[in-house]
Amino acid sequence: MGALHEGHLSLINFAKSQCDVVIASIFVNPTQFNSLDDLEKYPRSLENDVRLLIMSNCDGVFVPEVQTMYPDFPQGTNLLNLDFNGLDDVMEGVYRPGHFNGVANVVFRLFEIINPHKAFFGEKDYQQLAIIKTMVNSCQLPIEIIAVETVREANGLAMSSRNQRLTQQGKRNAGIIFETLNCAKELSQRLEPKEVLELCKKQFKNSSLELEYIEIVHPETLRPLSNQWVNGARCFIAAHCEGVRLIDNLELIP
């Protein structure tokens, strides 16, 4: 959605190593915002974004208008009505109702227009990645979805366009998110999931951030784990720092 940073550019660089031609899309999708205020405040820096893409040797950029994506906007935005097998009922789906339907529809439309062979998405938005994989499988699209590891700032904060709205102190405070994820990974070696979760919640209470949720879940179903670990188990956190909503996740059990 623009406001590009090193995390986005890592997708371009990885895609360049895998493909002959790489195209980036930049589109602030109105259908995936639950708040008009959040949509209006979302950072936009198209001129700088294009400069960064050129420097990264991206072959092209697709910057559509809303009417290109949704000719009948605000009607006609719900192109798909898919069953996500419960992936949209947990975590982000609880706090942002309708968000993933907007994501699936805009990505479907982008795929329809660009017709790529491969598409690269960051693991920071792991739940979104799971939704897109489900959409591609359900619609039988001949596209390979490739996950790319999260890129982080020096203190571990996951890079995000929303970080631009944080002060330097806010960015330092937000480091507690990655600290907590790492704590969960360490504790997972000797405690059950429910015990790790409770200790991580206690640790987070000592921070200045407002915790929205912290969950330890199955990597495929995204359902909470309680008494038993599974390979690929992940911890997810959503929290507010200086009025900015931040999300992150980390694999706990390889």
TORKOL-4160 file (C-alpha; in steps of 0.2 Angstrom, whole numbers, padded with zeros to 4 digits, m for minus):
254
<pt num="1" X="0000" Y="0000" Z="0000"/>
<pt num="2" X="0015" Y="0012" Z="m0002"/>
<pt num="3" X="0026" Y="0021" Z="0010"/>
<pt num="4" X="0039" Y="0009" Z="0006"/>
<pt num="5" X="0053" Y="0003" Z="0018"/>
<pt num="6" X="0067" Y="m0010" Z="0018"/>
<pt num="7" X="0054" Y="m0023" Z="0021"/>
<pt num="8" X="0045" Y="m0020" Z="0005"/>
<pt num="9" X="0062" Y="m0018" Z="m0004"/>
<pt num="10" X="0067" Y="m0035" Z="0003"/>
<pt num="11" X="0052" Y="m0043" Z="m0007"/>
<pt num="12" X="0058" Y="m0034" Z="m0023"/>
<pt num="13" X="0076" Y="m0040" Z="m0021"/>
<pt num="14" X="0070" Y="m0058" Z="m0017"/>
<pt num="15" X="0058" Y="m0058" Z="m0031"/>
<pt num="16" X="0072" Y="m0052" Z="m0043"/>
<pt num="17" X="0082" Y="m0067" Z="m0038"/>
<pt num="18" X="0068" Y="m0079" Z="m0043"/>
<pt num="19" X="0060" Y="m0070" Z="m0058"/>
<pt num="20" X="0064" Y="m0063" Z="m0075"/>
<pt num="21" X="0052" Y="m0048" Z="m0073"/>
<pt num="22" X="0046" Y="m0040" Z="m0056"/>
<pt num="23" X="0031" Y="m0029" Z="m0054"/>
<pt num="24" X="0026" Y="m0020" Z="m0038"/>
<pt num="25" X="0008" Y="m0013" Z="m0035"/>
<pt num="26" X="0005" Y="0002" Z="m0025"/>
<pt num="27" X="m0013" Y="0004" Z="m0020"/>
<pt num="28" X="m0021" Y="0010" Z="m0003"/>
<pt num="29" X="m0036" Y="m0001" Z="m0003"/>
<pt num="30" X="m0051" Y="0007" Z="0005"/>
<pt num="31" X="m0060" Y="m0009" Z="0007"/>
<pt num="32" X="m0048" Y="m0016" Z="0020"/>
<pt num="33" X="m0049" Y="m0002" Z="0032"/>
<pt num="34" X="m0061" Y="m0003" Z="0047"/>
<pt num="35" X="m0059" Y="0016" Z="0051"/>
<pt num="36" X="m0060" Y="0031" Z="0039"/>
<pt num="37" X="m0048" Y="0040" Z="0051"/>
<pt num="38" X="m0035" Y="0026" Z="0049"/>
<pt num="39" X="m0037" Y="0026" Z="0030"/>
<pt num="40" X="m0035" Y="0045" Z="0029"/>
<pt num="41" X="m0019" Y="0044" Z="0040"/>
<pt num="42" X="m0011" Y="0030" Z="0031"/>
<pt num="43" X="0006" Y="0037" Z="0024"/>
<pt num="44" X="0007" Y="0040" Z="0006"/>
<pt num="45" X="0024" Y="0044" Z="m0003"/>
<pt num="46" X="0022" Y="0039" Z="m0021"/>
<pt num="47" X="0036" Y="0049" Z="m0028"/>
<pt num="48" X="0048" Y="0042" Z="m0015"/>
<pt num="49" X="0041" Y="0025" Z="m0017"/>
<pt num="50" X="0044" Y="0025" Z="m0036"/>
<pt num="51" X="0062" Y="0031" Z="m0033"/>
<pt num="52" X="0065" Y="0017" Z="m0021"/>
<pt num="53" X="0058" Y="0004" Z="m0033"/>
<pt num="54" X="0070" Y="0011" Z="m0047"/>
<pt num="55" X="0085" Y="0010" Z="m0036"/>
<pt num="56" X="0080" Y="m0009" Z="m0032"/>
<pt num="57" X="0079" Y="m0012" Z="m0051"/>
<pt num="58" X="0060" Y="m0016" Z="m0050"/>
<pt num="59" X="0054" Y="m0018" Z="m0068"/>
<pt num="60" X="0038" Y="m0009" Z="m0066"/>
<pt num="61" X="0025" Y="m0002" Z="m0054"/>
<pt num="62" X="0006" Y="m0003" Z="m0056"/>
<pt num="63" X="m0002" Y="0012" Z="m0047"/>
<pt num="64" X="m0021" Y="0010" Z="m0051"/>
<pt num="65" X="m0035" Y="0023" Z="m0046"/>
<pt num="66" X="m0049" Y="0016" Z="m0036"/>
<pt num="67" X="m0061" Y="0016" Z="m0051"/>
<pt num="68" X="m0048" Y="0005" Z="m0060"/>
<pt num="69" X="m0049" Y="m0008" Z="m0046"/>
<pt num="70" X="m0067" Y="m0006" Z="m0043"/>
<pt num="71" X="m0077" Y="0001" Z="m0058"/>
<pt num="72" X="m0093" Y="0003" Z="m0048"/>
<pt num="73" X="m0085" Y="0009" Z="m0032"/>
<pt num="74" X="m0092" Y="0010" Z="m0018"/>
<pt num="75" X="m0102" Y="m0004" Z="m0025"/>
<pt num="76" X="m0094" Y="m0019" Z="m0034"/>
<pt num="77" X="m0080" Y="m0021" Z="m0022"/>
<pt num="78" X="m0085" Y="m0038" Z="m0016"/>
<pt num="79" X="m0080" Y="m0049" Z="m0030"/>
<pt num="80" X="m0077" Y="m0064" Z="m0020"/>
<pt num="81" X="m0087" Y="m0072" Z="m0006"/>
<pt num="82" X="m0075" Y="m0086" Z="0000"/>
<pt num="83" X="m0075" Y="m0098" Z="0015"/>
<pt num="84" X="m0058" Y="m0095" Z="0024"/>
<pt num="85" X="m0060" Y="m0110" Z="0035"/>
<pt num="86" X="m0060" Y="m0100" Z="0050"/>
<pt num="87" X="m0044" Y="m0091" Z="0047"/>
<pt num="88" X="m0053" Y="m0074" Z="0047"/>
<pt num="89" X="m0062" Y="m0078" Z="0063"/>
<pt num="90" X="m0047" Y="m0076" Z="0075"/>
<pt num="91" X="m0034" Y="m0062" Z="0080"/>
<pt num="92" X="m0035" Y="m0049" Z="0066"/>
<pt num="93" X="m0052" Y="m0055" Z="0060"/>
<pt num="94" X="m0059" Y="m0052" Z="0078"/>
<pt num="95" X="m0053" Y="m0034" Z="0079"/>
<pt num="96" X="m0055" Y="m0029" Z="0061"/>
<pt num="97" X="m0071" Y="m0037" Z="0055"/>
<pt num="98" X="m0072" Y="m0038" Z="0036"/>
<pt num="99" X="m0054" Y="m0033" Z="0034"/>
<pt num="100" X="m0048" Y="m0050" Z="0026"/>
<pt num="101" X="m0063" Y="m0050" Z="0014"/>
<pt num="102" X="m0056" Y="m0033" Z="0008"/>
<pt num="103" X="m0038" Y="m0040" Z="0007"/>
<pt num="104" X="m0044" Y="m0056" Z="m0003"/>
<pt num="105" X="m0054" Y="m0046" Z="m0015"/>
<pt num="106" X="m0040" Y="m0033" Z="m0019"/>
<pt num="107" X="m0027" Y="m0046" Z="m0021"/>
<pt num="108" X="m0038" Y="m0056" Z="m0032"/>
<pt num="109" X="m0041" Y="m0041" Z="m0043"/>
<pt num="110" X="m0023" Y="m0037" Z="m0044"/>
<pt num="111" X="m0019" Y="m0055" Z="m0049"/>
<pt num="112" X="m0033" Y="m0053" Z="m0062"/>
<pt num="113" X="m0025" Y="m0038" Z="m0070"/>
<pt num="114" X="m0007" Y="m0042" Z="m0068"/>
<pt num="115" X="m0008" Y="m0061" Z="m0071"/>
<pt num="116" X="0009" Y="m0065" Z="m0061"/>
<pt num="117" X="0017" Y="m0082" Z="m0060"/>
<pt num="118" X="0023" Y="m0079" Z="m0043"/>
<pt num="119" X="0018" Y="m0067" Z="m0029"/>
<pt num="120" X="0029" Y="m0062" Z="m0014"/>
<pt num="121" X="0022" Y="m0057" Z="0003"/>
<pt num="122" X="0030" Y="m0053" Z="0020"/>
<pt num="123" X="0028" Y="m0065" Z="0035"/>
<pt num="124" X="0024" Y="m0049" Z="0046"/>
<pt num="125" X="0007" Y="m0051" Z="0040"/>
<pt num="126" X="0006" Y="m0070" Z="0042"/>
<pt num="127" X="m0013" Y="m0071" Z="0044"/>
<pt num="128" X="m0015" Y="m0061" Z="0028"/>
<pt num="129" X="m0003" Y="m0073" Z="0020"/>
<pt num="130" X="m0013" Y="m0088" Z="0025"/>
<pt num="131" X="m0029" Y="m0079" Z="0019"/>
<pt num="132" X="m0021" Y="m0076" Z="0002"/>
<pt num="133" X="m0015" Y="m0094" Z="0000"/>
<pt num="134" X="m0033" Y="m0100" Z="0004"/>
<pt num="135" X="m0040" Y="m0088" Z="m0009"/>
<pt num="136" X="m0028" Y="m0094" Z="m0022"/>
<pt num="137" X="m0032" Y="m0112" Z="m0019"/>
<pt num="138" X="m0050" Y="m0109" Z="m0018"/>
<pt num="139" X="m0050" Y="m0100" Z="m0035"/>
<pt num="140" X="m0038" Y="m0112" Z="m0042"/>
<pt num="141" X="m0026" Y="m0098" Z="m0048"/>
<pt num="142" X="m0010" Y="m0104" Z="m0056"/>
<pt num="143" X="0000" Y="m0093" Z="m0045"/>
<pt num="144" X="0014" Y="m0098" Z="m0032"/>
<pt num="145" X="0013" Y="m0088" Z="m0016"/>
<pt num="146" X="0030" Y="m0086" Z="m0008"/>
<pt num="147" X="0033" Y="m0080" Z="0010"/>
<pt num="148" X="0048" Y="m0069" Z="0014"/>
<pt num="149" X="0055" Y="m0067" Z="0031"/>
<pt num="150" X="0051" Y="m0051" Z="0041"/>
<pt num="151" X="0063" Y="m0037" Z="0041"/>
<pt num="152" X="0067" Y="m0028" Z="0057"/>
<pt num="153" X="0074" Y="m0012" Z="0064"/>
<pt num="154" X="0089" Y="m0012" Z="0075"/>
<pt num="155" X="0078" Y="m0015" Z="0091"/>
<pt num="156" X="0068" Y="m0029" Z="0083"/>
<pt num="157" X="0053" Y="m0019" Z="0078"/>
<pt num="158" X="0045" Y="m0026" Z="0063"/>
<pt num="159" X="0047" Y="m0013" Z="0048"/>
<pt num="160" X="0030" Y="m0006" Z="0044"/>
<pt num="161" X="0024" Y="0009" Z="0035"/>
<pt num="162" X="0014" Y="0014" Z="0051"/>
<pt num="163" X="0031" Y="0016" Z="0060"/>
<pt num="164" X="0033" Y="0033" Z="0051"/>
<pt num="165" X="0019" Y="0039" Z="0063"/>
<pt num="166" X="0030" Y="0034" Z="0079"/>
<pt num="167" X="0042" Y="0046" Z="0088"/>
<pt num="168" X="0059" Y="0040" Z="0091"/>
<pt num="169" X="0054" Y="0036" Z="0109"/>
<pt num="170" X="0039" Y="0027" Z="0103"/>
<pt num="171" X="0050" Y="0016" Z="0092"/>
<pt num="172" X="0061" Y="0012" Z="0107"/>
<pt num="173" X="0046" Y="0008" Z="0117"/>
<pt num="174" X="0038" Y="m0003" Z="0104"/>
<pt num="175" X="0054" Y="m0014" Z="0105"/>
<pt num="176" X="0044" Y="m0023" Z="0119"/>
<pt num="177" X="0034" Y="m0032" Z="0105"/>
<pt num="178" X="0049" Y="m0042" Z="0099"/>
<pt num="179" X="0056" Y="m0044" Z="0116"/>
<pt num="180" X="0040" Y="m0053" Z="0121"/>
<pt num="181" X="0041" Y="m0064" Z="0105"/>
<pt num="182" X="0058" Y="m0069" Z="0109"/>
<pt num="183" X="0054" Y="m0072" Z="0127"/>
<pt num="184" X="0040" Y="m0084" Z="0121"/>
<pt num="185" X="0052" Y="m0093" Z="0110"/>
<pt num="186" X="0064" Y="m0096" Z="0124"/>
<pt num="187" X="0050" Y="m0101" Z="0136"/>
<pt num="188" X="0043" Y="m0113" Z="0123"/>
<pt num="189" X="0058" Y="m0125" Z="0126"/>
<pt num="190" X="0052" Y="m0129" Z="0143"/>
<pt num="191" X="0034" Y="m0124" Z="0146"/>
<pt num="192" X="0017" Y="m0128" Z="0139"/>
<pt num="193" X="0009" Y="m0115" Z="0127"/>
<pt num="194" X="m0004" Y="m0109" Z="0140"/>
<pt num="195" X="0010" Y="m0106" Z="0153"/>
<pt num="196" X="0021" Y="m0096" Z="0140"/>
<pt num="197" X="0006" Y="m0086" Z="0135"/>
<pt num="198" X="0002" Y="m0080" Z="0153"/>
<pt num="199" X="0020" Y="m0076" Z="0157"/>
<pt num="200" X="0022" Y="m0066" Z="0141"/>
<pt num="201" X="0006" Y="m0056" Z="0145"/>
<pt num="202" X="0013" Y="m0052" Z="0162"/>
<pt num="203" X="0029" Y="m0046" Z="0154"/>
<pt num="204" X="0020" Y="m0035" Z="0142"/>
<pt num="205" X="0010" Y="m0026" Z="0156"/>
<pt num="206" X="0026" Y="m0018" Z="0161"/>
<pt num="207" X="0027" Y="m0008" Z="0145"/>
<pt num="208" X="0019" Y="0008" Z="0140"/>
<pt num="209" X="0010" Y="0000" Z="0125"/>
<pt num="210" X="m0008" Y="m0005" Z="0126"/>
<pt num="211" X="m0010" Y="m0024" Z="0122"/>
<pt num="212" X="m0024" Y="m0029" Z="0110"/>
<pt num="213" X="m0020" Y="m0047" Z="0110"/>
<pt num="214" X="m0006" Y="m0060" Z="0111"/>
<pt num="215" X="m0009" Y="m0078" Z="0105"/>
<pt num="216" X="0000" Y="m0094" Z="0103"/>
<pt num="217" X="m0007" Y="m0103" Z="0088"/>
<pt num="218" X="m0006" Y="m0118" Z="0076"/>
<pt num="219" X="0003" Y="m0112" Z="0060"/>
<pt num="220" X="m0010" Y="m0118" Z="0048"/>
<pt num="221" X="m0027" Y="m0117" Z="0057"/>
<pt num="222" X="m0022" Y="m0101" Z="0067"/>
<pt num="223" X="m0031" Y="m0109" Z="0082"/>
<pt num="224" X="m0024" Y="m0107" Z="0100"/>
<pt num="225" X="m0013" Y="m0120" Z="0107"/>
<pt num="226" X="m0015" Y="m0124" Z="0125"/>
<pt num="227" X="m0006" Y="m0140" Z="0131"/>
<pt num="228" X="0004" Y="m0146" Z="0117"/>
<pt num="229" X="0016" Y="m0139" Z="0105"/>
<pt num="230" X="0016" Y="m0142" Z="0086"/>
<pt num="231" X="0030" Y="m0139" Z="0073"/>
<pt num="232" X="0029" Y="m0121" Z="0067"/>
<pt num="233" X="0019" Y="m0114" Z="0082"/>
<pt num="234" X="0019" Y="m0095" Z="0081"/>
<pt num="235" X="0016" Y="m0081" Z="0093"/>
<pt num="236" X="0006" Y="m0066" Z="0087"/>
<pt num="237" X="0005" Y="m0049" Z="0095"/>
<pt num="238" X="m0006" Y="m0033" Z="0091"/>
<pt num="239" X="m0003" Y="m0018" Z="0102"/>
<pt num="240" X="m0005" Y="0001" Z="0101"/>
<pt num="241" X="0010" Y="0013" Z="0103"/>
<pt num="242" X="0007" Y="0032" Z="0103"/>
<pt num="243" X="m0010" Y="0028" Z="0095"/>
<pt num="244" X="m0002" Y="0018" Z="0081"/>
<pt num="245" X="m0008" Y="0000" Z="0079"/>
<pt num="246" X="0007" Y="m0012" Z="0077"/>
<pt num="247" X="0007" Y="m0031" Z="0074"/>
<pt num="248" X="0020" Y="m0044" Z="0073"/>
<pt num="249" X="0023" Y="m0063" Z="0075"/>
<pt num="250" X="0037" Y="m0076" Z="0077"/>
<pt num="251" X="0039" Y="m0094" Z="0074"/>
<pt num="252" X="0042" Y="m0103" Z="0091"/>
<pt num="253" X="0045" Y="m0121" Z="0087"/>
<pt num="254" X="0054" Y="m0124" Z="0071"/>
